[in-house]
Amino acid sequence: MSGSFSYASFSASDERPGGWSVGRTAGDVEDMWIADLVPLIPTQLADPVPLSNFPDKDDLARRVRRFAWLPAPWDPVDTGVFFASSPAGQDASGRPGNVFTWVAVSDTGRLPHHDAVSLMLSPSVPAPFGKRKVDTAELPELGPGFSGPVPSPLTPDVTAAFLAGAPAESAGGTASLPVECSRITEPSGPASRTEILRRLLELLMNGQPVVLATDPAEGPLWVTVLAEKLPADLPFTWSTYERATGLSEVLETGASLVVLPPKDLDRLPADLPAVVVDTAAQLPPADAVAPPAPAAPQRARHSAGAKGWGVSFIAPASSAQTVASGSASPSNPFGSATPDTAATPVVRAAQNGVHPGLILLNPLDEEFIRTAGLTSWGIWVDCLQPDPHVESNADFLNRWYRKGLTAYEYYLLLDPSTELGWTARIRILALTSYGYVPPSKDTPDRTSLNEWALAFVDPRTEEELIDDTVDYSYEHGYADKQPPDFRLLRNPSVRDMAEEVFRRRVERRQQGQQTSPAPQHARHNPQPSHVYDTRQPRQPRHIQPGPGHPGNSGWSHR
């Protein structure tokens, strides 16, 4: 972390006059940076549930808060800025409605990463309430990449329960969410949260800024689940709470996702440069395109495999609004809005079944998807170092090693109606059916596999994918000597498909052995001399890692 500062309405002291001003600073924060960032800090946070003058610990935990991760105006390509704002009660003059904000500037080069997500609702992030605590609030000391905070309560179990419909009883009830999320209600719109997540991912990967109309209490959870599913090197900037009047200004900074209270929907301008997704209404099409901005920021498209995938918004440096250290108040993006017409999504036709901007492949990627063997896929999916002494690694070493292949996660974002998109799903489901389920580096009890993308097969069907994967893996796969371990798979559709591919493949081999000699296969994929008996119970069990092929679940941690 480069540095940080606090901003609120403070009491007068020897260092500063009273009123809205910068409180404390830490690390390397230049005055010109502060002048650029203060206009993005809210001085009002409308909370539908007002706090008493003496709230208890749970009341404070339930406060609506605004978190944002935005490009730095002076370096919108490489540097990010994290904002954490919370209602702070009365200020020193006794006026209600004070807002305390902690602003943290990242190290150069951290904007494309998702570091700031772990700071939301972390106890390390200051959120004082009351004038004395506001005046004395200390700033946290964090390491590179915002490392070292107390863990956020937004754990993988919490986000999984949220996607399943929590606090609905079917998703674990109110006990499945922490007290910070206790104001969240059950979903009531026509689309499930999983369907909304899928549409958000499609729009974001298509380079479209998104305004998500939902209760701001849900904002941190939506940001967290999106950061979990998006590729780790895809820039993802966001705000969990904006009002209609300040929306355009935040979008101009380059924000990918902005959460808006539903009551502000009828106040949006017709030319809002974003696709609006209302969780209580029908979802926009996956290929919806935002109307062009009245004063469009410069856009930079990066080639496949480079940092900053797809379309990124490079905003011009904002006109710095100089804010005196006294009681002068900055412009407030959370003020009341003027009614206007609702934004209308623009629909764009896909080209050859692939959404423009969704993914850019080079010819080598296309050749890999079409011709690489299953062993080469296994090496690339798990980022393994190929062994030159292993014969089955020769194809990858000779044709693909260090040749600039794009990360496999992007292959799964190809439209499944296309040849390449369908072939990529067959190859990866084949690996999965052998127990090739890579654990996540950060959460070993979860997989790093983009399950949501693998499960998306529309307009084709899961049955078609299962059949094609059985055909492919039967001819080009490995021995089914042991039941695969699918425990890391969290998506029921992916787990069911992998289990079904395994079952059908084994049955076909048993039938083939009974009726005819085993078919011949390439030297690097020998036909097994033993098949697993499907008449036994197929309960997954742990298989000790070992060398060889994907029949062994010897995944290294990524």
Backbone hydrogen bonds, N-H to C=O, Kabsch-Sander energy under -0.5 kcal/mol:
donor,donor_aa,acceptor,acceptor_aa,energy
2,S,105,V,-1.8
3,G,105,V,-1.3
4,S,26,A,-2.7
5,F,103,V,-2.2
6,S,24,R,-2.0
7,Y,101,T,-2.3
8,A,21,S,-1.7
10,F,8,A,-0.9
10,F,19,G,-2.3
13,S,16,R,-3.2
19,G,10,F,-2.6
21,S,8,A,-2.3
23,G,6,S,-2.5
26,A,4,S,-2.7
28,D,2,S,-2.9
29,V,27,G,-1.0
34,I,30,E,-2.0
35,A,31,D,-2.3
36,D,32,M,-1.5
37,L,33,W,-1.9
38,V,34,I,-2.5
40,L,37,L,-1.9
41,I,38,V,-2.1
60,L,56,D,-2.1
61,A,57,K,-1.9
62,R,58,D,-1.6
63,R,60,L,-1.0
66,R,85,S,-2.2
67,F,65,R,-0.6
68,A,83,F,-2.0
69,W,238,W,-2.8
70,L,81,V,-2.4
72,A,75,D,-0.6
72,A,79,T,-2.6
75,D,72,A,-1.2
79,T,75,D,-2.0
81,V,70,L,-2.6
82,F,104,A,-3.0
83,F,68,A,-2.7
84,A,102,W,-2.0
85,S,66,R,-3.0
86,S,100,F,-2.0
88,A,98,N,-3.2
89,G,98,N,-0.5
91,D,95,R,-2.4
94,G,91,D,-2.0
98,N,89,G,-2.7
100,F,86,S,-2.3
101,T,7,Y,-2.4
102,W,84,A,-2.3
103,V,5,F,-3.0
103,V,101,T,-0.5
104,A,82,F,-2.6
105,V,3,G,-3.1
106,S,80,G,-2.9
109,G,78,D,-0.8
110,R,78,D,-0.5
110,R,107,D,-1.6
111,L,78,D,-2.5
113,H,110,R,-1.8
117,V,114,H,-1.1
118,S,115,D,-1.1
119,L,116,A,-1.6
120,M,116,A,-0.6
120,M,117,V,-1.1
122,S,119,L,-2.0
125,V,122,S,-1.7
130,G,88,A,-2.7
134,V,130,G,-2.4
135,D,131,K,-2.3
136,T,132,R,-1.4
137,A,133,K,-0.6
137,A,134,V,-0.9
142,L,140,P,-0.7
143,G,147,S,-2.8
146,F,143,G,-1.2
147,S,143,G,-0.5
147,S,144,P,-0.7
155,T,153,P,-2.0
159,T,155,T,-2.4
160,A,156,P,-2.2
161,A,157,D,-2.1
162,F,158,V,-2.4
163,L,159,T,-2.4
164,A,160,A,-1.7
165,G,161,A,-0.5
165,G,162,F,-1.3
166,A,161,A,-2.6
168,A,165,G,-2.0
171,A,168,A,-1.7
172,G,169,E,-1.7
173,G,168,A,-2.4
176,S,173,G,-1.6
177,L,174,T,-1.5
181,C,178,P,-1.9
182,S,179,V,-1.7
184,I,181,C,-1.6
194,T,163,L,-0.5
196,I,192,S,-2.3
197,L,193,R,-2.7
198,R,194,T,-2.2
199,R,195,E,-2.0
200,L,196,I,-2.6
201,L,197,L,-2.5
202,E,198,R,-2.1
203,L,199,R,-2.4
204,L,200,L,-2.7
205,M,201,L,-2.6
206,N,202,E,-1.0
207,G,204,L,-1.7
208,Q,203,L,-2.4
210,V,256,S,-2.7
211,V,275,V,-2.5
212,L,210,V,-0.6
212,L,258,V,-2.9
213,A,211,V,-0.7
213,A,277,V,-2.8
214,T,212,L,-0.9
214,T,260,L,-1.7
218,E,215,D,-2.7
219,G,216,P,-0.9
221,L,218,E,-0.5
222,W,218,E,-2.3
223,V,219,G,-2.4
224,T,220,P,-2.0
225,V,221,L,-2.6
226,L,222,W,-2.1
227,A,223,V,-2.3
228,E,224,T,-1.8
229,K,225,V,-1.4
230,L,226,L,-2.7
234,L,231,P,-1.9
238,W,69,W,-1.8
239,S,257,L,-1.7
240,T,67,F,-3.1
242,E,259,V,-2.0
243,R,333,P,-0.6
246,G,243,R,-0.8
246,G,333,P,-1.1
247,L,243,R,-0.7
247,L,244,A,-0.8
248,S,244,A,-0.5
250,V,246,G,-1.7
251,L,247,L,-2.5
252,E,248,S,-2.1
253,T,249,E,-0.8
253,T,250,V,-0.7
254,G,251,L,-1.4
255,A,250,V,-1.1
256,S,237,T,-1.6
257,L,237,T,-1.7
258,V,210,V,-2.3
259,V,239,S,-2.2
260,L,212,L,-2.6
264,D,261,P,-2.2
265,L,262,P,-1.9
267,R,264,D,-1.8
268,L,265,L,-1.4
272,L,269,P,-1.4
274,A,272,L,-2.2
275,V,209,P,-2.8
277,V,211,V,-3.0
277,V,275,V,-0.5
278,D,276,V,-0.5
279,T,213,A,-1.9
279,T,277,V,-0.6
281,A,278,D,-1.9
288,A,285,P,-1.7
289,V,346,V,-4.7
296,A,293,A,-0.7
298,Q,314,I,-0.9
300,A,312,S,-1.8
302,H,300,A,-0.5
302,H,310,G,-1.5
306,A,303,S,-1.7
308,G,233,D,-1.4
312,S,300,A,-1.7
314,I,298,Q,-2.6
314,I,312,S,-0.6
315,A,313,F,-0.8
320,A,318,S,-0.9
321,Q,35,A,-0.8
322,T,320,A,-0.8
324,A,322,T,-0.6
335,G,332,N,-1.3
340,D,266,D,-1.5
344,T,270,A,-0.6
346,V,289,V,-1.7
348,R,287,D,-1.3
351,Q,354,V,-1.5
352,N,350,A,-0.6
354,V,351,Q,-2.1
358,L,355,H,-2.1
359,I,355,H,-0.6
361,L,359,I,-0.5
365,D,362,N,-0.8
366,E,362,N,-1.6
367,E,363,P,-2.3
368,F,364,L,-2.5
369,I,365,D,-2.6
370,R,366,E,-1.9
371,T,367,E,-2.6
372,A,368,F,-2.2
377,W,373,G,-2.1
378,G,374,L,-2.4
379,I,375,T,-2.2
380,W,376,S,-2.2
381,V,377,W,-3.0
382,D,378,G,-1.7
383,C,380,W,-0.8
384,L,379,I,-2.3
390,V,387,D,-1.7
391,E,389,H,-0.6
393,N,390,V,-1.8
394,A,391,E,-1.6
397,L,393,N,-2.3
398,N,394,A,-2.8
399,R,395,D,-2.0
400,W,396,F,-2.3
401,Y,396,F,-2.2
403,K,400,W,-1.7
410,Y,407,A,-1.6
411,Y,407,A,-0.6
411,Y,408,Y,-1.0
412,L,408,Y,-1.2
413,L,410,Y,-1.2
414,L,411,Y,-1.5
418,T,415,D,-2.0
422,W,418,T,-2.3
423,T,419,E,-2.6
424,A,420,L,-2.4
425,R,421,G,-1.4
426,I,422,W,-2.0
427,R,423,T,-2.4
428,I,424,A,-2.2
429,L,425,R,-2.6
430,A,426,I,-2.2
431,L,427,R,-2.0
432,T,428,I,-2.4
433,S,429,L,-2.2
434,Y,430,A,-0.7
434,Y,431,L,-1.3
435,G,432,T,-2.0
436,Y,431,L,-2.0
437,V,435,G,-1.9
440,S,443,T,-0.8
440,S,446,R,-3.3
446,R,443,T,-2.4
447,T,488,L,-0.8
448,S,438,P,-2.1
449,L,438,P,-0.6
451,E,449,L,-2.2
454,L,450,N,-1.9
455,A,451,E,-2.3
456,F,452,W,-0.6
456,F,453,A,-0.6
457,V,455,A,-0.9
460,R,457,V,-2.2
465,L,461,T,-1.8
466,I,462,E,-2.6
467,D,463,E,-2.4
468,D,464,E,-2.6
469,T,465,L,-2.2
470,V,466,I,-2.4
471,D,467,D,-2.3
472,Y,468,D,-2.3
473,S,469,T,-2.9
474,Y,470,V,-2.2
475,E,471,D,-1.4
476,H,472,Y,-2.5
477,G,473,S,-1.7
481,K,479,A,-1.1
486,F,484,P,-0.7
489,L,486,F,-1.5
495,R,491,N,-2.4
496,D,492,P,-2.7
497,M,493,S,-2.3
498,A,494,V,-2.6
499,E,495,R,-2.4
500,E,496,D,-2.2
501,V,497,M,-2.5
502,F,498,A,-2.2
503,R,499,E,-2.4
504,R,500,E,-2.7
505,R,501,V,-2.3
506,V,502,F,-2.2
507,E,503,R,-2.3
508,R,504,R,-2.4
509,R,505,R,-2.1
510,Q,506,V,-2.4
511,Q,507,E,-2.6
512,G,508,R,-2.6
513,Q,509,R,-2.3
514,Q,510,Q,-1.5
515,T,511,Q,-1.3
516,S,512,G,-2.7
525,N,522,A,-1.5
532,Y,480,D,-0.9
534,T,532,Y,-0.8
536,Q,533,D,-1.3
539,Q,537,P,-0.7
544,Q,542,H,-0.5
552,N,549,H,-2.4
554,G,552,N,-1.4
555,W,553,S,-1.0
558,R,439,P,-0.9
